[in-house]
Amino acid sequence: MVFVLARADETGMGQDIAITQKDIRKIQLAKGAFYANCKLMLEQMGVDRFEIVKIAGAFGAHIDREKALIIVLISDFNPKRILGTGNAAGDGCRAALLNVDKRTDAD
């Protein structure tokens, strides 16, 4: 099954923009993984809720906070407290390479 969001003649790329059942399933799996990881972190930290949520990588850089709440990726949370951090892994590597103290902190 395919749901067409925009026909090719309505897009700037000359192709249909569509969503499939496979796309929906990928979103469901991502939501489940995100939720499970959050629950594990809360349990390990001994707290019942996060003060702020930072989402790294391309996903975090482009996330629409309100839509993340609508699809219940993150539930019952102030959208202003959801932040995209961009390339956190790359930033951490640069910091460790350029600063001996940061390398020690990472160890």
Biopython code that builds the backbone (N, CA, C, O; Angstrom):
import numpy as np
from Bio.PDB.StructureBuilder import StructureBuilder

atoms = [
    (1, "MET", "N", (0.841, -1.173, 0.000)),
    (1, "MET", "CA", (0.000, 0.000, 0.000)),
    (1, "MET", "C", (0.891, 1.242, 0.000)),
    (1, "MET", "O", (1.894, 1.297, 0.711)),
    (2, "VAL", "N", (0.517, 2.229, -0.799)),
    (2, "VAL", "CA", (1.273, 3.473, -0.903)),
    (2, "VAL", "C", (0.308, 4.640, -0.770)),
    (2, "VAL", "O", (-0.754, 4.663, -1.392)),
    (3, "PHE", "N", (0.696, 5.607, 0.052)),
    (3, "PHE", "CA", (-0.091, 6.827, 0.199)),
    (3, "PHE", "C", (0.736, 7.966, -0.386)),
    (3, "PHE", "O", (1.813, 8.280, 0.122)),
    (4, "VAL", "N", (0.236, 8.582, -1.448)),
    (4, "VAL", "CA", (0.960, 9.647, -2.125)),
    (4, "VAL", "C", (0.666, 10.975, -1.431)),
    (4, "VAL", "O", (-0.483, 11.410, -1.346)),
    (5, "LEU", "N", (1.727, 11.606, -0.940)),
    (5, "LEU", "CA", (1.595, 12.900, -0.271)),
    (5, "LEU", "C", (1.572, 14.044, -1.275)),
    (5, "LEU", "O", (0.867, 15.035, -1.086)),
    (6, "ALA", "N", (2.359, 13.896, -2.355)),
    (6, "ALA", "CA", (2.399, 14.909, -3.416)),
    (6, "ALA", "C", (2.755, 14.222, -4.736)),
    (6, "ALA", "O", (3.668, 13.398, -4.790)),
    (7, "ARG", "N", (2.042, 14.563, -5.774)),
    (7, "ARG", "CA", (2.305, 14.007, -7.102)),
    (7, "ARG", "C", (3.550, 14.644, -7.707)),
    (7, "ARG", "O", (3.952, 15.741, -7.318)),
    (8, "ALA", "N", (4.156, 13.944, -8.666)),
    (8, "ALA", "CA", (5.406, 14.382, -9.287)),
    (8, "ALA", "C", (5.319, 15.812, -9.813)),
    (8, "ALA", "O", (6.272, 16.582, -9.687)),
    (9, "ASP", "N", (4.172, 16.168, -10.404)),
    (9, "ASP", "CA", (4.039, 17.526, -10.967)),
    (9, "ASP", "C", (3.891, 18.605, -9.889)),
    (9, "ASP", "O", (3.918, 19.797, -10.196)),
    (10, "GLU", "N", (3.734, 18.190, -8.637)),
    (10, "GLU", "CA", (3.617, 19.134, -7.521)),
    (10, "GLU", "C", (4.934, 19.291, -6.753)),
    (10, "GLU", "O", (5.037, 20.114, -5.844)),
    (11, "THR", "N", (5.930, 18.498, -7.125)),
    (11, "THR", "CA", (7.194, 18.523, -6.390)),
    (11, "THR", "C", (8.281, 19.186, -7.228)),
    (11, "THR", "O", (8.163, 19.289, -8.449)),
    (12, "GLY", "N", (9.310, 19.622, -6.577)),
    (12, "GLY", "CA", (10.435, 20.231, -7.277)),
    (12, "GLY", "C", (11.392, 19.219, -7.859)),
    (12, "GLY", "O", (12.312, 19.585, -8.590)),
    (13, "MET", "N", (11.190, 17.929, -7.543)),
    (13, "MET", "CA", (12.117, 16.909, -8.021)),
    (13, "MET", "C", (11.522, 16.023, -9.106)),
    (13, "MET", "O", (12.185, 15.114, -9.603)),
    (14, "GLY", "N", (10.282, 16.285, -9.471)),
    (14, "GLY", "CA", (9.658, 15.537, -10.554)),
    (14, "GLY", "C", (9.313, 14.096, -10.208)),
    (14, "GLY", "O", (9.117, 13.277, -11.105)),
    (15, "GLN", "N", (9.235, 13.776, -8.924)),
    (15, "GLN", "CA", (8.864, 12.432, -8.478)),
    (15, "GLN", "C", (7.778, 12.544, -7.418)),
    (15, "GLN", "O", (7.691, 13.536, -6.694)),
    (16, "ASP", "N", (6.943, 11.492, -7.344)),
    (16, "ASP", "CA", (5.954, 11.451, -6.273)),
    (16, "ASP", "C", (6.653, 11.423, -4.921)),
    (16, "ASP", "O", (7.719, 10.826, -4.774)),
    (17, "ILE", "N", (6.049, 12.064, -3.950)),
    (17, "ILE", "CA", (6.471, 11.909, -2.560)),
    (17, "ILE", "C", (5.403, 11.045, -1.923)),
    (17, "ILE", "O", (4.235, 11.429, -1.847)),
    (18, "ALA", "N", (5.822, 9.857, -1.461)),
    (18, "ALA", "CA", (4.857, 8.884, -0.963)),
    (18, "ALA", "C", (5.389, 8.227, 0.306)),
    (18, "ALA", "O", (6.581, 8.269, 0.611)),
    (19, "ILE", "N", (4.464, 7.626, 1.021)),
    (19, "ILE", "CA", (4.809, 6.880, 2.229)),
    (19, "ILE", "C", (4.191, 5.488, 2.089)),
    (19, "ILE", "O", (3.056, 5.333, 1.640)),
    (20, "THR", "N", (4.967, 4.492, 2.484)),
    (20, "THR", "CA", (4.512, 3.105, 2.364)),
    (20, "THR", "C", (4.351, 2.479, 3.745)),
    (20, "THR", "O", (4.737, 3.065, 4.757)),
    (21, "GLN", "N", (3.779, 1.290, 3.768)),
    (21, "GLN", "CA", (3.657, 0.546, 5.022)),
    (21, "GLN", "C", (5.043, 0.263, 5.599)),
    (21, "GLN", "O", (5.221, 0.253, 6.817)),
    (22, "LYS", "N", (6.015, 0.036, 4.729)),
    (22, "LYS", "CA", (7.396, -0.206, 5.177)),
    (22, "LYS", "C", (7.947, 1.037, 5.897)),
    (22, "LYS", "O", (8.640, 0.916, 6.907)),
    (23, "ASP", "N", (7.634, 2.227, 5.371)),
    (23, "ASP", "CA", (8.058, 3.474, 6.029)),
    (23, "ASP", "C", (7.434, 3.594, 7.414)),
    (23, "ASP", "O", (8.111, 3.967, 8.372)),
    (24, "ILE", "N", (6.157, 3.281, 7.521)),
    (24, "ILE", "CA", (5.447, 3.344, 8.803)),
    (24, "ILE", "C", (6.078, 2.375, 9.794)),
    (24, "ILE", "O", (6.268, 2.713, 10.963)),
    (25, "ARG", "N", (6.401, 1.176, 9.331)),
    (25, "ARG", "CA", (7.010, 0.170, 10.211)),
    (25, "ARG", "C", (8.363, 0.646, 10.727)),
    (25, "ARG", "O", (8.694, 0.420, 11.891)),
    (26, "LYS", "N", (9.152, 1.305, 9.871)),
    (26, "LYS", "CA", (10.451, 1.828, 10.296)),
    (26, "LYS", "C", (10.276, 2.886, 11.389)),
    (26, "LYS", "O", (11.060, 2.941, 12.337)),
    (27, "ILE", "N", (9.262, 3.709, 11.254)),
    (27, "ILE", "CA", (8.975, 4.718, 12.286)),
    (27, "ILE", "C", (8.579, 4.027, 13.586)),
    (27, "ILE", "O", (9.026, 4.422, 14.663)),
    (28, "GLN", "N", (7.744, 2.999, 13.487)),
    (28, "GLN", "CA", (7.333, 2.263, 14.686)),
    (28, "GLN", "C", (8.536, 1.633, 15.386)),
    (28, "GLN", "O", (8.641, 1.692, 16.611)),
    (29, "LEU", "N", (9.435, 1.034, 14.621)),
    (29, "LEU", "CA", (10.626, 0.411, 15.215)),
    (29, "LEU", "C", (11.528, 1.463, 15.863)),
    (29, "LEU", "O", (12.069, 1.240, 16.946)),
    (30, "ALA", "N", (11.686, 2.596, 15.204)),
    (30, "ALA", "CA", (12.511, 3.672, 15.774)),
    (30, "ALA", "C", (11.896, 4.189, 17.070)),
    (30, "ALA", "O", (12.609, 4.425, 18.045)),
    (31, "LYS", "N", (10.577, 4.366, 17.086)),
    (31, "LYS", "CA", (9.895, 4.818, 18.301)),
    (31, "LYS", "C", (10.106, 3.832, 19.437)),
    (31, "LYS", "O", (10.385, 4.231, 20.568)),
    (32, "GLY", "N", (9.974, 2.549, 19.141)),
    (32, "GLY", "CA", (10.155, 1.525, 20.162)),
    (32, "GLY", "C", (11.576, 1.521, 20.715)),
    (32, "GLY", "O", (11.773, 1.403, 21.924)),
    (33, "ALA", "N", (12.560, 1.649, 19.839)),
    (33, "ALA", "CA", (13.960, 1.673, 20.277)),
    (33, "ALA", "C", (14.239, 2.918, 21.109)),
    (33, "ALA", "O", (14.908, 2.845, 22.140)),
    (34, "PHE", "N", (13.730, 4.048, 20.663)),
    (34, "PHE", "CA", (13.930, 5.301, 21.388)),
    (34, "PHE", "C", (13.309, 5.210, 22.786)),
    (34, "PHE", "O", (13.933, 5.585, 23.779)),
    (35, "TYR", "N", (12.085, 4.710, 22.848)),
    (35, "TYR", "CA", (11.372, 4.573, 24.121)),
    (35, "TYR", "C", (12.116, 3.624, 25.065)),
    (35, "TYR", "O", (12.316, 3.934, 26.239)),
    (36, "ALA", "N", (12.519, 2.475, 24.541)),
    (36, "ALA", "CA", (13.212, 1.486, 25.379)),
    (36, "ALA", "C", (14.522, 2.057, 25.917)),
    (36, "ALA", "O", (14.851, 1.855, 27.086)),
    (37, "ASN", "N", (15.267, 2.763, 25.079)),
    (37, "ASN", "CA", (16.521, 3.367, 25.530)),
    (37, "ASN", "C", (16.278, 4.424, 26.598)),
    (37, "ASN", "O", (17.018, 4.496, 27.579)),
    (38, "CYS", "N", (15.265, 5.229, 26.418)),
    (38, "CYS", "CA", (14.941, 6.251, 27.429)),
    (38, "CYS", "C", (14.573, 5.601, 28.754)),
    (38, "CYS", "O", (15.034, 6.039, 29.808)),
    (39, "LYS", "N", (13.743, 4.556, 28.712)),
    (39, "LYS", "CA", (13.349, 3.870, 29.948)),
    (39, "LYS", "C", (14.562, 3.266, 30.655)),
    (39, "LYS", "O", (14.678, 3.347, 31.878)),
    (40, "LEU", "N", (15.459, 2.664, 29.886)),
    (40, "LEU", "CA", (16.663, 2.083, 30.479)),
    (40, "LEU", "C", (17.545, 3.154, 31.117)),
    (40, "LEU", "O", (18.073, 2.961, 32.213)),
    (41, "MET", "N", (17.699, 4.283, 30.426)),
    (41, "MET", "CA", (18.516, 5.361, 30.991)),
    (41, "MET", "C", (17.909, 5.903, 32.273)),
    (41, "MET", "O", (18.614, 6.116, 33.259)),
    (42, "LEU", "N", (16.600, 6.127, 32.260)),
    (42, "LEU", "CA", (15.934, 6.624, 33.469)),
    (42, "LEU", "C", (16.143, 5.659, 34.631)),
    (42, "LEU", "O", (16.438, 6.072, 35.752)),
    (43, "GLU", "N", (15.985, 4.368, 34.344)),
    (43, "GLU", "CA", (16.156, 3.356, 35.385)),
    (43, "GLU", "C", (17.599, 3.354, 35.910)),
    (43, "GLU", "O", (17.821, 3.315, 37.120)),
    (44, "GLN", "N", (18.560, 3.395, 35.012)),
    (44, "GLN", "CA", (19.969, 3.385, 35.412)),
    (44, "GLN", "C", (20.349, 4.637, 36.212)),
    (44, "GLN", "O", (21.179, 4.578, 37.119)),
    (45, "MET", "N", (19.733, 5.760, 35.863)),
    (45, "MET", "CA", (20.038, 7.018, 36.544)),
    (45, "MET", "C", (19.239, 7.185, 37.828)),
    (45, "MET", "O", (19.546, 8.057, 38.641)),
    (46, "GLY", "N", (18.212, 6.354, 38.019)),
    (46, "GLY", "CA", (17.391, 6.426, 39.222)),
    (46, "GLY", "C", (16.484, 7.650, 39.274)),
    (46, "GLY", "O", (16.223, 8.195, 40.346)),
    (47, "VAL", "N", (16.003, 8.082, 38.098)),
    (47, "VAL", "CA", (15.081, 9.229, 38.039)),
    (47, "VAL", "C", (13.818, 8.823, 37.298)),
    (47, "VAL", "O", (13.808, 7.815, 36.591)),
    (48, "ASP", "N", (12.734, 9.615, 37.460)),
    (48, "ASP", "CA", (11.499, 9.265, 36.746)),
    (48, "ASP", "C", (11.260, 10.095, 35.502)),
    (48, "ASP", "O", (10.375, 9.767, 34.712)),
    (49, "ARG", "N", (12.031, 11.175, 35.302)),
    (49, "ARG", "CA", (11.842, 11.954, 34.070)),
    (49, "ARG", "C", (13.084, 12.765, 33.776)),
    (49, "ARG", "O", (13.861, 13.100, 34.670)),
    (50, "PHE", "N", (13.253, 13.074, 32.500)),
    (50, "PHE", "CA", (14.377, 13.893, 32.059)),
    (50, "PHE", "C", (14.018, 15.364, 32.154)),
    (50, "PHE", "O", (12.865, 15.741, 31.940)),
    (51, "GLU", "N", (14.988, 16.188, 32.470)),
    (51, "GLU", "CA", (14.787, 17.644, 32.466)),
    (51, "GLU", "C", (14.863, 18.185, 31.046)),
    (51, "GLU", "O", (14.163, 19.131, 30.686)),
    (52, "ILE", "N", (15.723, 17.568, 30.250)),
    (52, "ILE", "CA", (15.940, 18.003, 28.869)),
    (52, "ILE", "C", (16.260, 16.775, 28.035)),
    (52, "ILE", "O", (16.861, 15.826, 28.539)),
    (53, "VAL", "N", (15.870, 16.778, 26.773)),
    (53, "VAL", "CA", (16.185, 15.677, 25.860)),
    (53, "VAL", "C", (17.022, 16.243, 24.723)),
    (53, "VAL", "O", (16.622, 17.198, 24.057)),
    (54, "LYS", "N", (18.195, 15.639, 24.508)),
    (54, "LYS", "CA", (19.069, 16.030, 23.406)),
    (54, "LYS", "C", (19.140, 14.858, 22.441)),
    (54, "LYS", "O", (19.447, 13.732, 22.834)),
    (55, "ILE", "N", (18.855, 15.132, 21.179)),
    (55, "ILE", "CA", (18.871, 14.090, 20.152)),
    (55, "ILE", "C", (19.995, 14.413, 19.175)),
    (55, "ILE", "O", (20.019, 15.486, 18.571)),
    (56, "ALA", "N", (20.922, 13.474, 19.027)),
    (56, "ALA", "CA", (22.121, 13.700, 18.223)),
    (56, "ALA", "C", (21.937, 13.242, 16.782)),
    (56, "ALA", "O", (20.942, 12.611, 16.428)),
    (57, "GLY", "N", (22.918, 13.577, 15.975)),
    (57, "GLY", "CA", (22.974, 13.132, 14.585)),
    (57, "GLY", "C", (22.044, 13.909, 13.677)),
    (57, "GLY", "O", (21.444, 14.912, 14.064)),
    (58, "ALA", "N", (21.947, 13.408, 12.449)),
    (58, "ALA", "CA", (21.092, 14.064, 11.455)),
    (58, "ALA", "C", (19.640, 14.077, 11.912)),
    (58, "ALA", "O", (18.918, 15.047, 11.680)),
    (59, "PHE", "N", (19.219, 13.003, 12.561)),
    (59, "PHE", "CA", (17.849, 12.923, 13.068)),
    (59, "PHE", "C", (17.579, 14.066, 14.042)),
    (59, "PHE", "O", (16.563, 14.753, 13.940)),
    (60, "GLY", "N", (18.491, 14.262, 14.982)),
    (60, "GLY", "CA", (18.342, 15.332, 15.965)),
    (60, "GLY", "C", (18.428, 16.714, 15.364)),
    (60, "GLY", "O", (17.753, 17.640, 15.813)),
    (61, "ALA", "N", (19.266, 16.853, 14.341)),
    (61, "ALA", "CA", (19.442, 18.155, 13.707)),
    (61, "ALA", "C", (18.194, 18.592, 12.953)),
    (61, "ALA", "O", (17.948, 19.787, 12.791)),
    (62, "HIS", "N", (17.406, 17.626, 12.494)),
    (62, "HIS", "CA", (16.254, 17.956, 11.648)),
    (62, "HIS", "C", (14.903, 17.652, 12.287)),
    (62, "HIS", "O", (13.865, 17.809, 11.643)),
    (63, "ILE", "N", (14.906, 17.215, 13.552)),
    (63, "ILE", "CA", (13.636, 16.816, 14.174)),
    (63, "ILE", "C", (12.722, 18.031, 14.379)),
    (63, "ILE", "O", (13.171, 19.105, 14.779)),
    (64, "ASP", "N", (11.462, 17.836, 14.101)),
    (64, "ASP", "CA", (10.442, 18.842, 14.394)),
    (64, "ASP", "C", (9.876, 18.473, 15.764)),
    (64, "ASP", "O", (9.198, 17.456, 15.910)),
    (65, "ARG", "N", (10.155, 19.293, 16.749)),
    (65, "ARG", "CA", (9.798, 18.963, 18.132)),
    (65, "ARG", "C", (8.313, 18.710, 18.326)),
    (65, "ARG", "O", (7.925, 17.752, 18.993)),
    (66, "GLU", "N", (7.483, 19.563, 17.747)),
    (66, "GLU", "CA", (6.044, 19.388, 17.918)),
    (66, "GLU", "C", (5.569, 18.085, 17.283)),
    (66, "GLU", "O", (4.723, 17.389, 17.844)),
    (67, "LYS", "N", (6.115, 17.757, 16.113)),
    (67, "LYS", "CA", (5.709, 16.514, 15.442)),
    (67, "LYS", "C", (6.217, 15.292, 16.194)),
    (67, "LYS", "O", (5.571, 14.244, 16.178)),
    (68, "ALA", "N", (7.367, 15.412, 16.854)),
    (68, "ALA", "CA", (7.867, 14.309, 17.680)),
    (68, "ALA", "C", (6.881, 14.016, 18.803)),
    (68, "ALA", "O", (6.702, 12.861, 19.188)),
    (69, "LEU", "N", (6.247, 15.051, 19.326)),
    (69, "LEU", "CA", (5.234, 14.865, 20.373)),
    (69, "LEU", "C", (3.948, 14.291, 19.791)),
    (69, "LEU", "O", (3.304, 13.446, 20.414)),
    (70, "ILE", "N", (3.572, 14.747, 18.596)),
    (70, "ILE", "CA", (2.331, 14.274, 17.962)),
    (70, "ILE", "C", (2.393, 12.771, 17.709)),
    (70, "ILE", "O", (1.419, 12.061, 17.959)),
    (71, "ILE", "N", (3.539, 12.278, 17.212)),
    (71, "ILE", "CA", (3.642, 10.833, 16.939)),
    (71, "ILE", "C", (4.074, 10.066, 18.190)),
    (71, "ILE", "O", (4.337, 8.866, 18.131)),
    (72, "VAL", "N", (4.142, 10.763, 19.311)),
    (72, "VAL", "CA", (4.485, 10.209, 20.615)),
    (72, "VAL", "C", (5.874, 9.551, 20.595)),
    (72, "VAL", "O", (6.091, 8.527, 21.242)),
    (73, "LEU", "N", (6.809, 10.150, 19.845)),
    (73, "LEU", "CA", (8.200, 9.726, 19.938)),
    (73, "LEU", "C", (8.690, 10.061, 21.340)),
    (73, "LEU", "O", (9.381, 9.276, 21.988)),
    (74, "ILE", "N", (8.311, 11.244, 21.781)),
    (74, "ILE", "CA", (8.594, 11.696, 23.138)),
    (74, "ILE", "C", (7.250, 12.129, 23.702)),
    (74, "ILE", "O", (6.596, 13.005, 23.135)),
    (75, "SER", "N", (6.829, 11.530, 24.810)),
    (75, "SER", "CA", (5.499, 11.849, 25.317)),
    (75, "SER", "C", (5.549, 12.820, 26.485)),
    (75, "SER", "O", (6.501, 12.829, 27.265)),
    (76, "ASP", "N", (4.512, 13.634, 26.592)),
    (76, "ASP", "CA", (4.317, 14.506, 27.747)),
    (76, "ASP", "C", (5.577, 15.291, 28.099)),
    (76, "ASP", "O", (6.083, 15.201, 29.217)),
    (77, "PHE", "N", (6.074, 16.055, 27.139)),
    (77, "PHE", "CA", (7.324, 16.777, 27.340)),
    (77, "PHE", "C", (7.221, 18.146, 26.696)),
    (77, "PHE", "O", (6.609, 18.294, 25.638)),
    (78, "ASN", "N", (7.812, 19.140, 27.323)),
    (78, "ASN", "CA", (7.816, 20.491, 26.778)),
    (78, "ASN", "C", (8.707, 20.519, 25.532)),
    (78, "ASN", "O", (9.900, 20.235, 25.628)),
    (79, "PRO", "N", (8.144, 20.860, 24.359)),
    (79, "PRO", "CA", (8.941, 20.839, 23.133)),
    (79, "PRO", "C", (10.176, 21.752, 23.185)),
    (79, "PRO", "O", (11.159, 21.503, 22.488)),
    (80, "LYS", "N", (10.127, 22.791, 23.997)),
    (80, "LYS", "CA", (11.280, 23.683, 24.114)),
    (80, "LYS", "C", (12.447, 23.015, 24.830)),
    (80, "LYS", "O", (13.574, 23.508, 24.784)),
    (81, "ARG", "N", (12.176, 21.894, 25.491)),
    (81, "ARG", "CA", (13.217, 21.159, 26.225)),
    (81, "ARG", "C", (13.768, 19.986, 25.406)),
    (81, "ARG", "O", (14.515, 19.157, 25.927)),
    (82, "ILE", "N", (13.392, 19.921, 24.116)),
    (82, "ILE", "CA", (13.921, 18.914, 23.192)),
    (82, "ILE", "C", (14.901, 19.633, 22.269)),
    (82, "ILE", "O", (14.520, 20.558, 21.551)),
    (83, "LEU", "N", (16.151, 19.210, 22.290)),
    (83, "LEU", "CA", (17.190, 19.884, 21.509)),
    (83, "LEU", "C", (17.880, 18.920, 20.560)),
    (83, "LEU", "O", (18.160, 17.776, 20.918)),
    (84, "GLY", "N", (18.151, 19.387, 19.348)),
    (84, "GLY", "CA", (18.981, 18.635, 18.414)),
    (84, "GLY", "C", (20.423, 19.071, 18.606)),
    (84, "GLY", "O", (20.712, 20.267, 18.639)),
    (85, "THR", "N", (21.326, 18.114, 18.733)),
    (85, "THR", "CA", (22.724, 18.461, 18.992)),
    (85, "THR", "C", (23.610, 18.313, 17.764)),
    (85, "THR", "O", (24.804, 18.606, 17.834)),
    (86, "GLY", "N", (23.061, 17.868, 16.650)),
    (86, "GLY", "CA", (23.885, 17.697, 15.457)),
    (86, "GLY", "C", (24.834, 16.514, 15.599)),
    (86, "GLY", "O", (24.480, 15.480, 16.165)),
    (87, "ASN", "N", (26.037, 16.682, 15.080)),
    (87, "ASN", "CA", (27.004, 15.590, 15.030)),
    (87, "ASN", "C", (27.776, 15.490, 16.341)),
    (87, "ASN", "O", (28.938, 15.890, 16.412)),
    (88, "ALA", "N", (27.141, 14.964, 17.367)),
    (88, "ALA", "CA", (27.745, 14.867, 18.698)),
    (88, "ALA", "C", (28.973, 13.958, 18.691)),
    (88, "ALA", "O", (29.958, 14.256, 19.366)),
    (89, "ALA", "N", (28.934, 12.861, 17.946)),
    (89, "ALA", "CA", (30.077, 11.939, 17.906)),
    (89, "ALA", "C", (31.288, 12.632, 17.277)),
    (89, "ALA", "O", (32.404, 12.524, 17.785)),
    (90, "GLY", "N", (31.065, 13.329, 16.191)),
    (90, "GLY", "CA", (32.165, 14.061, 15.544)),
    (90, "GLY", "C", (32.706, 15.161, 16.437)),
    (90, "GLY", "O", (33.918, 15.361, 16.517)),
    (91, "ASP", "N", (31.814, 15.876, 17.106)),
    (91, "ASP", "CA", (32.245, 16.936, 18.030)),
    (91, "ASP", "C", (33.072, 16.362, 19.173)),
    (91, "ASP", "O", (34.079, 16.947, 19.572)),
    (92, "GLY", "N", (32.644, 15.209, 19.703)),
    (92, "GLY", "CA", (33.382, 14.554, 20.785)),
    (92, "GLY", "C", (34.760, 14.096, 20.332)),
    (92, "GLY", "O", (35.735, 14.224, 21.073)),
    (93, "CYS", "N", (34.843, 13.564, 19.122)),
    (93, "CYS", "CA", (36.139, 13.138, 18.582)),
    (93, "CYS", "C", (37.076, 14.322, 18.422)),
    (93, "CYS", "O", (38.251, 14.242, 18.780)),
    (94, "ARG", "N", (36.559, 15.419, 17.885)),
    (94, "ARG", "CA", (37.393, 16.619, 17.719)),
    (94, "ARG", "C", (37.883, 17.135, 19.067)),
    (94, "ARG", "O", (39.049, 17.501, 19.217)),
    (95, "ALA", "N", (36.980, 17.161, 20.047)),
    (95, "ALA", "CA", (37.357, 17.635, 21.382)),
    (95, "ALA", "C", (38.444, 16.745, 21.979)),
    (95, "ALA", "O", (39.400, 17.249, 22.568)),
    (96, "ALA", "N", (38.307, 15.422, 21.832)),
    (96, "ALA", "CA", (39.293, 14.486, 22.382)),
    (96, "ALA", "C", (40.636, 14.610, 21.671)),
    (96, "ALA", "O", (41.688, 14.485, 22.298)),
    (97, "LEU", "N", (40.600, 14.854, 20.371)),
    (97, "LEU", "CA", (41.854, 14.986, 19.621)),
    (97, "LEU", "C", (42.583, 16.285, 19.939)),
    (97, "LEU", "O", (43.813, 16.338, 19.929)),
    (98, "LEU", "N", (41.822, 17.316, 20.218)),
    (98, "LEU", "CA", (42.424, 18.638, 20.415)),
    (98, "LEU", "C", (42.709, 18.978, 21.869)),
    (98, "LEU", "O", (43.388, 19.967, 22.149)),
    (99, "ASN", "N", (42.197, 18.169, 22.809)),
    (99, "ASN", "CA", (42.316, 18.527, 24.211)),
    (99, "ASN", "C", (42.607, 17.284, 25.055)),
    (99, "ASN", "O", (41.758, 16.402, 25.178)),
    (100, "VAL", "N", (43.805, 17.218, 25.634)),
    (100, "VAL", "CA", (44.208, 16.073, 26.433)),
    (100, "VAL", "C", (43.270, 15.859, 27.612)),
    (100, "VAL", "O", (42.947, 14.717, 27.939)),
    (101, "ASP", "N", (42.826, 16.935, 28.257)),
    (101, "ASP", "CA", (41.910, 16.815, 29.394)),
    (101, "ASP", "C", (40.586, 16.142, 28.983)),
    (101, "ASP", "O", (40.023, 15.351, 29.740)),
    (102, "LYS", "N", (40.104, 16.464, 27.788)),
    (102, "LYS", "CA", (38.851, 15.850, 27.310)),
    (102, "LYS", "C", (39.066, 14.357, 27.054)),
    (102, "LYS", "O", (38.167, 13.550, 27.291)),
    (103, "ARG", "N", (40.267, 13.986, 26.567)),
    (103, "ARG", "CA", (40.571, 12.577, 26.377)),
    (103, "ARG", "C", (40.550, 11.841, 27.719)),
    (103, "ARG", "O", (40.043, 10.723, 27.812)),
    (104, "THR", "N", (41.094, 12.466, 28.738)),
    (104, "THR", "CA", (41.105, 11.878, 30.073)),
    (104, "THR", "C", (39.682, 11.725, 30.585)),
    (104, "THR", "O", (39.331, 10.693, 31.155)),
    (105, "ASP", "N", (38.847, 12.771, 30.378)),
    (105, "ASP", "CA", (37.436, 12.701, 30.779)),
    (105, "ASP", "C", (36.728, 11.542, 30.067)),
    (105, "ASP", "O", (35.943, 10.816, 30.676)),
    (106, "ALA", "N", (37.016, 11.381, 28.776)),
    (106, "ALA", "CA", (36.375, 10.318, 27.996)),
    (106, "ALA", "C", (36.789, 8.940, 28.499)),
    (106, "ALA", "O", (35.974, 8.018, 28.539)),
    (107, "ASP", "N", (38.056, 8.802, 28.883)),
    (107, "ASP", "CA", (38.529, 7.510, 29.421)),
    (107, "ASP", "C", (37.810, 7.193, 30.715)),
    (107, "ASP", "O", (38.064, 6.153, 31.324)),
]
sb = StructureBuilder()
sb.init_structure("model")
sb.init_model(0)
sb.init_chain("A")
sb.init_seg("    ")
for serial, (resi, resn, name, xyz) in enumerate(atoms, 1):
    if name == "N":
        sb.init_residue(resn, " ", resi, " ")
    sb.init_atom(name, np.array(xyz, "f"), 0.0, 1.0, " ", f" {name:<3s}", serial, name[0])
structure = sb.get_structure()
